[in-house]
Amino acid sequence: MAEIVFQEVFNRIFTYLREAGVEMTANTYRSLLHLIDDAVEQNRERGDHEQLLSIAVDLIPRYFDLPSFDTPDPCPPICRASIGYGGND
């Protein structure tokens, strides 16, 4: 059963990194395995097996420099307006 949990954590973090734009190289894979090892160690100290993925996600910034992105401006711009409630005819 533990292999399934570890594989799921690996898959979820791997997918997150790829979608975030991190190039997956041999060194990236090694860092990912070190991240999971660190998460397993912290999880052992806490004793909560359901928290392994949460711990691993919290460790991502320690192991990877994620590309930054700018939040796009809303379009159309947000402005105050009436939508007709209130009977001011």
Buried (B, 14 or more C-beta within 10 A) or exposed (E): EEEEBBEEBBEEBBEBBEEEEBEEEEEBEEBBEEBBEBBBEBBEEEEEEEBBBEBBBEBBEEBBEEEEEEEEEEEEEEEEEEEEEEEEE
